[in-house]
Amino acid sequence: MIAENLTRIREKIALHCDNSGRNADDIKLIAVTKYFGTDIIEEAISAGITDFGENKAQELNLKYEKLGNKVTWHFIGTLQKNKVKYAVKAAELIHSVDSIELADEIDARAGKLSKIQKILLEVNTSSEESKSGLITEDDVFRLAEQCNKKNNLELSGLMTMAPFTDDEKVIRNSFSSLRSLKEKLFKNGFTKITELSMGMTNDYELAVDEGATMLRIGSAIFGERDYSKDWREI
Ligand SMILES: *Cc1c(COP(=O)(O)O)cnc(C)c1O
């Protein structure tokens, strides 16, 4: 099932790349495996997936202990300061940095491991209060400047989650505003800010149209998640 789902998704990505004059090689597909065990991850590896996303630090840690650097890990969820160590140990990229306190802690933990931690700033492009992420452009610029002063951080882009709606226009606006913000940062000297992590199961096609370089897709690949599961039993 995973292989077939992937084929279908890759075809859609290719179609939207063609329509918008993009190259599919410029888009990284991150398979989001929260609530799925390492057996499923192994199946996805066989189907050609190299990058995996997790949104809980301890769940990532558990899977990292089993699979190590056999795959490339992405941390995509809300990160509490006391769990930063797990994310820094495992993740090539942390997508969800939205405060200086969090950036400080990631920098400190990365320093201890002699690692340069790549990060993205999470931006709340929908102004939904339930969502995390930076809201104003000033806040994004300020945090970007602060991150650039850290020895062990490399700020490589921006991440967002579109609002929960069926209104395509609203979703597109959310993605295109993230792209504009990236371009503005780039013009203002933040030339390492190149990645746009946006697009999930319900909206990845729109995200491709709007310039996403990383898609975070879970249920379209693996099916519905069983939220009654406990991560410790995965
Ligand atoms: C779960 C999750 C995804 C993937 O969600 P699907 O709708 O299953 O594709 C993407 N991004 C984040 C931050 C997530 O937590």
The ligand as an SDF file (V2000), in Angstrom:
LIG
                    3D

 15 15  0  0  0  0  0  0  0  0999 V2000
    1.2070   15.2600   11.3580 C   0  0  0  0  0  0  0  0  0  0  0  0
    1.8940   16.3920   10.7140 C   0  0  0  0  0  0  0  0  0  0  0  0
    2.0280   16.4620    9.3210 C   0  0  0  0  0  0  0  0  0  0  0  0
    1.4390   15.4330    8.3660 C   0  0  0  0  0  0  0  0  0  0  0  0
    0.0510   15.4140    8.4260 O   0  0  0  0  0  0  0  0  0  0  0  0
   -0.8500   14.6260    7.3520 P   0  0  0  0  0  0  0  0  0  0  0  0
   -2.0830   15.4290    7.2620 O   0  0  0  0  0  0  0  0  0  0  0  0
   -1.0650   13.2610    7.9020 O   0  0  0  0  0  0  0  0  0  0  0  0
   -0.1080   14.5900    6.0840 O   0  0  0  0  0  0  0  0  0  0  0  0
    2.7140   17.5400    8.7830 C   0  0  0  0  0  0  0  0  0  0  0  0
    3.2370   18.5060    9.5590 N   0  0  0  0  0  0  0  0  0  0  0  0
    3.1420   18.4710   10.9060 C   0  0  0  0  0  0  0  0  0  0  0  0
    3.7550   19.5680   11.7080 C   0  0  0  0  0  0  0  0  0  0  0  0
    2.4700   17.4140   11.5250 C   0  0  0  0  0  0  0  0  0  0  0  0
    2.3640   17.3960   12.8570 O   0  0  0  0  0  0  0  0  0  0  0  0
  1  2  1  0
  2  3  1  0
  2 14  2  0
  3  4  1  0
  3 10  2  0
  4  5  1  0
  5  6  1  0
  6  7  2  0
  6  8  1  0
  6  9  1  0
 10 11  1  0
 11 12  2  0
 12 13  1  0
 12 14  1  0
 14 15  1  0
M  END
$$$$
